[in-house]
């Protein structure tokens, strides 16, 4: 939801909460998918090298 045009913080919060309530519930992650599957993987490097 885009609330950029609303300057008042409480008003913006109210609208966002209403939109969240109205939105369809998100589907749960299936058990077959790992929790951190979207995380960037750190490659295994040679000993003595920097990771990042």
C-alpha positions in Angstrom: 0.0 0.0 0.0 1.4 3.4 -1.0 0.8 6.0 1.8 3.4 8.5 0.7 0.9 11.3 0.1 -0.3 11.2 3.8 1.8 13.3 6.1 0.1 12.5 9.4 1.8 9.4 11.0 -1.3 8.2 13.0 -3.5 8.5 9.9 -1.0 6.6 7.8 -0.8 3.9 10.5 -4.5 3.5 10.6 -4.8 3.1 6.8 -1.9 0.6 6.8 -3.5 -1.5 9.5 -6.9 -1.5 7.7 -5.2 -2.6 4.5 -3.3 -5.4 6.3 -6.5 -6.6 7.8 -8.4 -6.5 4.5 -5.6 -8.3 2.5 -5.8 -12.1 1.9 -3.7 -14.1 4.4 -0.3 -15.1 3.2 0.3 -18.7 2.4 2.5 -20.5 4.9 5.9 -21.8 3.8 5.8 -25.5 3.0 7.8 -27.8 5.2 9.8 -29.0 2.3 11.4 -25.6 1.8 14.3 -24.6 4.1 13.9 -21.5 6.2 16.9 -19.6 4.9 16.5 -20.8 1.3 16.4 -17.2 -0.1 19.5 -16.1 1.8 22.8 -15.5 -0.1 25.0 -18.4 0.4 28.7 -17.9 1.4 31.0 -20.0 -0.7 33.5 -22.2 1.0 36.9 -20.6 0.4 40.5 -21.7 0.7 41.8 -21.4 4.2 43.3 -17.9 4.9 41.0 -16.0 2.6 38.4 -13.4 3.6 34.8 -14.4 3.4 33.3 -11.1 2.3 
